[in-house]
Amino acid sequence: MNKRSSALSPVTRNSTLSCETCGNRSENEWCNLTPVELQLLDQVKTTNIYEPGQVVFYQGNPCLGIFCVESGTVALRKTDAQGNSVIVRLVGGGETLGYRAFFAGGSYASSAEVMDSARICFIDRDAVGDLLNSNPVIGHRFLRHMAQDLEASDQAQLNLATLNVRARLSHLLLTLRDRFSEVDDEGNLIVELPLSRQDIACMLGTRPETVARTIKGLESDEVAVFSGRTVTVFDLDRLFDEVELVS
């Protein structure tokens, strides 16, 4: 899957925002940078605007550095030797991409595909190395992030092994609600799915036809209504019950 060495060229460049004023910095690995280090980061970073469908980097390409998502949603997609593709994780504003490949000294283990308009900063590997050498706390925060990712991956594997498809779909909706939902005037939870039915099926380890039957079951029991990519949840407690009853 070595399609190109970098996916920066097709995007529009824009580097007007300072790292010092970035609202996401307090929540990610760069929160402990000194004023001097922030100035260095501003000098070396490249900020780009991506449109839906554009690829930030490809699976199998050598790691050139670390990406920091300022806004938008990026899907990490893995493809096997037969060409089968599955989204393994969604990344949003304030999160970083490519750090595991950077620390492993290898290639990207997945492709990063933009789901909606995104603004993403790129810091090349030499600059990252300089910052790590000057401020070891950054490395500690990346280590914590990797541990959290590993825990989330273990939980996902456990869900595949122990939950039925209906519970897995309910769990996915609960996972997406913090970033992709709002509450309407009637108190219903409205989730805007960033995924196609095919991608949902792959994430749940099942077939699209099974997902369709599961959706009909949730609608028949008035747990949720699916209209395109919009899901209306009438009672959040019932959605939690779907997961807890089989866990």
Secondary structure, DSSP 8 states (H G I E B T S, - for coil): ----S-S-TTSEE---S-GGG-TTGGGSTTTT--HHHHHHHHHH-EEEEE-TT-EEE-TTSB--EEEEEEES-EEEEEE-TT--EEEEEEE-TT-EESHHHHHHTSB-SSEEEESS-EEEEEEEHHHHHHHHHH-HHHHHHHHHHHHHHHHHHHHHHHHHHHS-HHHHHHHHHHHHHHHHEEE-TTS-EEEE--S-HHHHHHHHTS-HHHHHHHHHHHHHTTSEEEETTEEEES-HHHHHHHHHTT-
